[in-house]
Amino acid sequence: MQHDPAFASLVDEIRPLIKELTVTQVKEKFDRNEQFTFIDVREDHEWNKASLPNAIHIGRGILERDIATQINDKNQEIVLYCGGGFRSALAAYNLQKMGYTNVYSMDGGFRGWQELDYPINNK
């Protein structure tokens, strides 16, 4: 997907300020049974088609408003994903600004996971 240059520039600006994991690194965390909260920040219509295993859904539009209802421990490890890693990067940045200290964006997102033929929950 070709992103608007201003949007891509915004994401590039905040990327050095957040932590990111590759799709493979996240899959390896699951394989090692590490404990973390995996959050899909995509839109409802994307979630309703398919999601990644063990994920919960808090759409990007309501994440900042509703995160505390799901996670009140601001030190809990959180991994966010979206379609490709742009929206989740912005979401990670905002959660950090809200005091969450252990937040990661999964670079590559749903598409990267799918490209590696990792399991997907089709709905």
C-alpha positions in Angstrom: 0.0 0.0 0.0 1.3 3.4 -1.0 1.0 5.8 2.0 0.5 9.5 1.9 4.0 11.1 2.1 3.1 13.2 5.1 1.8 10.1 7.0 4.9 8.2 6.1 7.1 11.1 7.2 5.2 11.3 10.6 5.8 7.6 11.2 9.5 7.9 10.2 9.8 10.8 12.7 8.5 8.7 15.7 10.2 5.4 14.8 13.4 6.2 16.6 11.4 7.1 19.7 9.7 3.7 20.0 10.6 0.0 20.3 9.8 -2.3 17.4 10.0 -6.1 17.0 10.0 -8.0 13.7 7.2 -10.4 12.9 9.7 -13.3 13.5 10.7 -11.9 16.9 7.1 -11.8 18.0 6.5 -15.4 16.7 9.5 -16.5 18.6 8.1 -14.9 21.8 5.0 -17.0 21.4 7.0 -20.1 20.7 8.9 -19.5 24.0 5.6 -19.0 25.8 6.6 -15.5 26.9 3.8 -13.5 28.6 2.7 -10.3 26.9 -0.4 -8.7 25.6 -0.8 -8.8 21.9 -3.1 -6.0 20.6 -4.6 -5.6 17.1 -5.1 -1.9 16.5 -6.6 -2.3 13.1 -10.1 -1.2 12.2 -13.1 -3.3 13.2 -13.7 -4.4 9.6 -10.2 -5.7 9.3 -10.4 -7.5 12.7 -13.8 -9.0 11.6 -12.2 -10.7 8.6 -9.1 -12.2 10.3 -6.8 -11.8 13.2 -3.6 -13.1 14.6 -3.7 -15.8 17.3 -3.8 -14.7 21.0 -4.6 -11.1 20.0 -7.2 -8.9 21.5 -8.7 -6.1 19.6 -8.6 -2.4 20.6 -9.0 -0.4 17.4 -6.6 2.5 16.9 -9.4 5.0 17.1 -10.2 4.1 20.7 -6.9 2.7 22.0 -5.8 5.6 24.1 -9.3 6.0 25.5 -9.8 2.3 26.4 -6.3 0.9 27.1 -6.6 1.3 30.9 -9.8 -0.9 30.9 -7.7 -3.8 29.5 -4.2 -3.0 30.9 -3.8 -1.0 34.1 -0.2 -2.1 34.8 1.8 0.4 32.9 4.9 -1.9 33.1 3.1 -4.9 31.4 4.7 -5.9 28.1 2.4 -4.9 25.1 3.0 -5.7 21.5 0.8 -3.8 19.0 0.1 -4.7 15.4 -1.8 -3.3 12.5 -1.8 -4.0 8.8 1.9 -3.2 8.1 3.4 -1.5 11.1 2.6 2.2 10.6 -0.5 2.6 12.7 0.9 0.4 15.5 4.0 2.6 15.5 1.9 5.7 16.1 -0.1 3.8 18.8 3.1 2.6 20.5 4.3 6.2 20.6 1.1 7.4 22.2 1.0 4.7 24.8 4.5 5.6 25.8 3.4 9.2 26.2 0.6 7.9 28.4 3.2 6.2 30.7 3.3 2.6 29.4 6.9 1.6 29.6 7.1 -1.7 27.8 5.4 -1.2 24.5 6.4 -2.5 21.1 5.1 -2.1 17.6 5.4 -5.2 15.3 7.0 -4.0 12.2 5.5 -5.7 9.2 2.1 -6.1 10.9 -0.6 -8.5 9.8 0.7 -8.6 6.2 4.2 -9.6 7.3 2.8 -12.3 9.5 0.7 -13.6 6.6 3.7 -13.5 4.2 5.6 -15.8 6.5 2.7 -18.3 6.6 2.3 -18.0 10.3 -1.1 -19.1 11.7 -4.1 -16.7 11.2 -7.5 -16.8 12.7 -9.9 -16.5 9.8 -13.4 -15.4 10.8 
